[in-house]
């Protein structure tokens, strides 16, 4: 039952993601001739050249990439990605007649990019892609896992923007498309990696036992005591180390102040945490 719910949830997330991406094309990007990268961006350029609907062009461009995805990632990934791509193409074409939200190209590039990134990020979180360069990046990241998905897409999609700049013969289109693409990749990384970010705190205090107890019982977080030596005094110190979610930091600061106002606290960003209380 739990597995069925998880599968259903992923497909619902893909619908929401494809809808957001489709609306970004029709309401912001395509009316202002912005090619935000990827197959949808390339399809936008080809739409202005051929007159064919953007969604149909996108599906045609994706066929060879889906064959590659199925061979490399398996039928499940290929089927989910095909589902997401068909949804995206459907939403792009069904909302094509809607008037644009704005004709201000700067606003269109910013908000269109953010909405596109939201959509693509949700699809990626659901374990699929909307085809195109998403598939290429997914395959690259499979071999080089440390590469951020959004920034890798940024590198791949620059070629699409260059093509759009040449076709439209307008350097401004290319520059605004870069803004759109950067907004999109930023949002993708935020959606995909946002739940993994945390903070690690180091606390140096003579009242470490009281602080540790407060963290364990008030925040219900584990605390590790590290032995250290104060190089100025030469005395042994216990340094508390604790990893927390970002929304828990204000309460942690209050707990430290309540127990020792002179405590020395160091906060550092953590990109990803695996284990109990975080991502398993």
ABEGO torsion letter per residue (X at the ends): XAAAAAAAAAAAAAAAAAAAAAAAAAAAAAAAGBBAEEAAAAAAAAAAAAGBBAAAAAAAAAAAAAAAAAAAAEAAAAAAAAAAAAAAAAAAAAAAABBBABABAAAAAAAAAAAAAAAAAAAAAAGBBAEEAAAAAAAAAAABAABBAAAAAAAAAAAAAAAAAAAAGBAAAAAAAAAAAAAAAAAAAAAAAAAABBBBBBBBBAAAAAAAAAAAAAAGBBBBBBBBBBAAAGBBBBBBBBBBBAAAAAAAAAAAAAABAABBBBBBBBABBBEBGBBX
